[in-house]
């Protein structure tokens, strides 16, 4: 069972991802938060195996949050989840320390595929 942090300013997006991760027979331990600042704190205190990070959030955007999470020594995987899946955002994410990119809207198959490809069984 993996610990997975979901960061998205839209609560419904967090709920959808949590449902896929906890109820799809995988039983992952998923937590969510709605801001980049909170994500930085949770990454340090909870040390998740994987972070799903939205890019466009009020206050601190996802790129800034990823940069700060990496600066504090987090070595786990970070996947950007966004409706704005441009090549520029992919480059910025990779430069900040993201390990991958997932376009919204997400579905259970996409989430399962990402989790299985980057986390050990």
URKAMO-V177502 format. One line per field, one symbol per residue. ss: DSSP state (H for helix, E for strand, C for the rest). psi: psi as a letter, one per 20 degrees, with the letter a starting at -180 (. if undefined). burial: + if it has 9 or more other C-alpha atoms within 8 Angstrom, else -. Layout:
# URKAMO-V177502
ss = ???
psi = ???
burial = ???
This chain:
# URKAMO-V177502
ss = CCEEEEECCCHHHHHHHHHHHHHCCCCCEEEEECCHHHHHHHHHHHCCCEEEECCCCCCCCHHHHHHHHHHCCCCCEEEEEECCCCHHHHHHHHHHCCCEEEECCCCHHHHHHHHHHHCCC
psi = pqppppopiohhhggggggghhikjhkqopqqrjqhghhgghhghhmqhqpopqgnqqdprhggggghghhjjpjaqpppoqimmrhghggggghhjqiappqqqqrhggggggghhipq.
burial = -++++++++----+--++++++-+--++++++++++-+++-+++--+++++++++-+--+++++++++++---+--++++++--+---++-+++-++++++++-------++---+--+--
